[in-house]
Amino acid sequence: MYDKQDHRSQNHMRGSHHELYELEREQRSASLVIRYGLASVAFVILAVLISGQAYPKDRAMRIQANRIERAIQQYYSEEMDYPESLADVSQYLLLDGQPLLEPYASQPISDCGTDAFSAESCTGMVHYERLESGDSSGYCLTIFGRKGVLDTRWGGQTR
């Protein structure tokens, strides 16, 4: 029935099937890795879009906070000390003669007096605190957004 030639041909067929099976398995694995990778990327993008980072008014508030921080640094460069309050830097915060406005209700940005968030009184506001310790001085600036603290910024110098 089978001669040696047929037997070798049959083994070759078995080897080909095994190689084909292994190739298909590797392709399925690669496809699965690509799918999981794409799902992970989609999840990260979705998380960023949902977070406060993607909310335009929170972004605008961070930009205003940058201006406040620059005003604090400008005050320091002129006075060689940090301001006691944000009122001390108000002349540096005017934009075309107008105070900085928070992006949520277009009200002037002011110090809400606390670093604890209150939606009624702190949305779009900041809290500035001058810090001193021995021969060092600095500040802590807390920025509030629509859902709480957007950022806390620290600055300081050793005298």
C-alpha positions in Angstrom: 0.0 0.0 0.0 2.5 2.6 1.2 6.0 2.6 0.0 8.8 4.7 1.4 8.1 7.6 -0.8 4.5 7.8 0.4 5.6 7.6 4.0 8.0 10.5 3.7 5.4 12.5 1.8 2.9 11.8 4.6 5.5 13.0 7.3 6.1 16.1 5.3 2.4 16.8 5.2 2.2 16.4 9.0 5.1 18.8 9.4 3.5 21.3 7.1 0.3 21.1 9.1 2.2 21.6 12.3 4.1 24.6 10.9 0.8 26.1 9.5 -0.8 25.6 12.9 2.1 27.3 14.7 2.0 30.2 12.2 -1.7 30.7 12.7 -1.2 30.5 16.5 1.5 33.2 16.3 -0.7 35.4 14.2 -3.6 35.0 16.6 -1.3 36.0 19.5 0.0 39.0 17.6 -3.5 40.0 16.7 -4.5 39.7 20.3 -1.6 41.8 21.5 -2.5 44.5 18.9 -6.1 44.5 20.0 -5.2 44.8 23.7 -2.7 47.6 22.8 -5.3 49.5 20.9 -7.9 49.0 23.7 -5.3 50.4 26.2 -4.6 53.4 24.0 -8.3 54.1 23.6 -8.8 53.8 27.4 -6.0 56.3 28.1 -7.3 58.8 25.6 -10.8 58.4 27.1 -9.4 58.9 30.6 -7.7 62.1 29.5 -10.8 63.4 27.8 -12.9 62.7 30.9 -10.4 64.2 33.4 -10.2 67.9 34.2 -7.2 68.2 31.9 -9.4 68.1 28.9 -12.0 70.6 30.3 -11.3 73.9 28.5 -12.3 76.1 31.5 -9.9 74.2 33.8 -7.2 74.6 31.3 -7.9 78.4 31.1 -7.8 78.5 34.9 -4.4 76.9 34.9 -3.2 79.6 32.4 -4.5 82.3 34.8 -2.7 80.6 37.6 0.5 80.8 35.5 0.0 84.6 35.3 -0.5 84.8 39.1 2.7 82.8 39.7 4.6 85.1 37.3 3.3 88.1 39.2 4.5 86.6 42.5 7.9 86.0 41.0 8.0 89.5 39.6 7.2 90.9 43.0 9.9 88.8 44.5 12.5 90.0 42.0 11.7 93.6 42.9 11.2 93.3 46.6 13.5 90.3 47.4 10.7 88.9 49.5 7.4 87.2 48.8 4.1 89.1 49.1 2.0 88.8 52.3 -1.1 88.4 50.1 -2.2 88.5 46.5 -3.4 92.1 47.0 0.3 93.0 47.1 0.7 91.8 43.5 -2.5 93.2 42.1 -0.6 95.8 40.0 1.2 92.9 38.2 -2.0 91.0 37.5 -3.8 93.6 35.4 -4.5 92.6 31.9 -5.2 95.6 29.7 -6.0 97.6 32.9 -8.5 94.9 34.0 -8.1 92.3 36.7 -7.7 88.6 35.7 -11.0 86.9 35.3 -11.8 83.3 36.2 -13.1 81.3 33.3 -16.2 79.8 35.0 -18.3 82.8 35.8 -16.0 85.6 34.4 -15.5 87.1 37.9 -12.2 88.6 39.0 -9.9 86.0 40.5 -9.4 86.4 44.2 -8.1 84.6 47.2 -10.9 82.5 48.7 -9.1 82.5 52.1 -8.8 78.7 52.5 -7.1 75.7 50.8 -10.3 73.6 51.5 -12.5 73.4 48.4 -16.1 74.8 48.5 -18.0 74.7 45.2 -19.9 77.8 46.2 -17.0 80.1 47.2 -13.8 78.6 45.6 -14.6 77.6 42.0 -12.3 79.7 39.8 -10.5 81.1 42.8 -7.0 80.6 44.4 -5.6 80.5 47.8 -2.2 82.1 48.4 -0.2 81.5 51.6 3.2 83.0 52.3 5.5 80.6 54.1 8.5 81.2 56.3 10.9 78.9 58.0 14.2 80.1 59.5 16.2 81.7 56.7 13.8 80.5 53.9 10.6 82.0 52.6 8.2 80.9 50.0 4.6 80.4 49.1 1.9 77.9 48.4 -0.6 78.7 45.7 -3.7 76.5 45.5 -5.8 76.7 42.3 -9.4 75.7 42.3 -11.4 74.5 39.4 -15.0 73.3 38.8 -14.6 70.2 40.9 -11.9 71.0 43.4 -8.2 71.6 43.6 -6.7 71.8 40.1 -3.1 72.3 41.2 -0.9 73.3 44.1 2.2 75.2 43.3 5.1 75.9 45.7 7.9 78.4 45.4 10.6 79.6 47.6 14.1 81.0 48.2 16.7 80.8 50.8 17.8 84.2 52.0 
